[in-house]
Each structure stands twice: as structure tokens, then as C-alpha cells.
Amino acid sequence: GDYSELKKFSDKLSKLPQIIALNKCDLLVSNEAIEEFKSHFSKDTKIVEISALARKNVQNLIKEAYELLCTLPEKEA
């Protein structure tokens, strides 16, 4: 994926694992826009399609975030 904007903000943040949450998916008529967006990222990039309003896939986003957090090493004191 293209993390250049995040890297400009913080090199450290750009190197951390990331999950992209695509909100407002309930407003889309087709999946073409989602597929176009995903095409800019590697297959390994976690992208979760959600609708906060319809509460669609929000639990899946929480689960993905939890699983990713569980893989991170302990923070040094």
C-alpha cells in the first residue's frame, strides 16, 4: 500500500501494523469503488468494510484489531 502520507506525519507510525476500516459501505450501490480502493494495496493489507450506522461488520473490525494487537511484542519500559 501507499503509506507515504502517514510516513510524512511519522516514520515510526508508518512501520506499525495497520488495519484500514472502510466506513459508510452501506451507501455504496456496487463494490466497484471498494475493489478499486483495494487494488492500491497489497493482498496482505487488512481492509475491513464496515457501516457504523448499520453496525455491519463492526464486530469483525474489533476482532481483527484484537488479533493484531495480540501479535505485537511487549512494549519496553
C-alpha positions in Angstrom: 0.0 0.0 0.0 0.9 3.6 -0.2 1.7 4.9 3.3 3.6 8.0 2.1 1.2 10.4 3.8 1.4 8.6 7.1 5.2 8.4 6.7 5.3 12.2 6.3 3.5 12.5 9.6 5.5 9.9 11.5 8.1 7.4 10.2 7.6 5.3 13.3 3.8 5.1 12.8 4.2 4.1 9.1 6.1 1.0 10.2 3.4 -0.3 12.6 0.9 -2.9 11.5 -2.3 -1.3 10.2 -5.9 -2.1 9.6 -7.9 0.0 7.2 -11.6 0.4 8.0 -13.8 1.4 5.1 -16.8 3.1 6.6 -20.2 4.0 5.1 -20.2 0.9 2.9 -24.0 0.9 3.3 -24.1 3.8 0.9 -22.5 2.0 -2.0 -24.6 0.7 -4.8 -21.8 -1.7 -6.0 -18.5 -3.0 -4.8 -16.6 -1.4 -7.7 -15.3 1.5 -5.6 -14.2 -0.9 -2.8 -12.3 -3.1 -5.3 -10.7 0.0 -6.9 -9.5 1.1 -3.4 -8.2 -2.3 -2.5 -6.2 -2.5 -5.8 -3.8 0.1 -4.4 -2.8 -2.1 -1.5 -1.1 -5.5 -1.3 -3.1 -8.6 -0.6 -1.6 -8.7 2.9 -3.2 -5.3 3.9 -6.1 -5.8 6.3 -9.1 -3.9 4.9 -12.4 -4.3 6.7 -15.6 -3.0 5.1 -17.9 -1.6 7.7 -21.1 0.5 8.2 -21.1 2.1 11.6 -24.6 3.3 11.1 -25.9 -0.1 10.2 -23.5 -1.8 12.6 -22.3 -4.0 9.8 -19.0 -5.8 10.3 -18.1 -3.6 13.3 -17.6 -6.7 15.5 -15.3 -8.1 12.8 -13.2 -4.9 12.9 -12.9 -5.2 16.6 -11.9 -8.9 16.3 -9.3 -8.1 13.6 -7.8 -5.3 15.8 -7.7 -7.5 18.9 -6.0 -10.3 16.9 -3.4 -7.9 15.5 -2.7 -6.4 19.0 -2.1 -9.9 20.3 0.7 -10.4 17.8 2.6 -7.3 18.8 5.7 -7.6 21.1 5.5 -6.3 24.7 6.4 -2.6 24.9 9.7 -1.9 26.6 9.6 0.0 29.8 
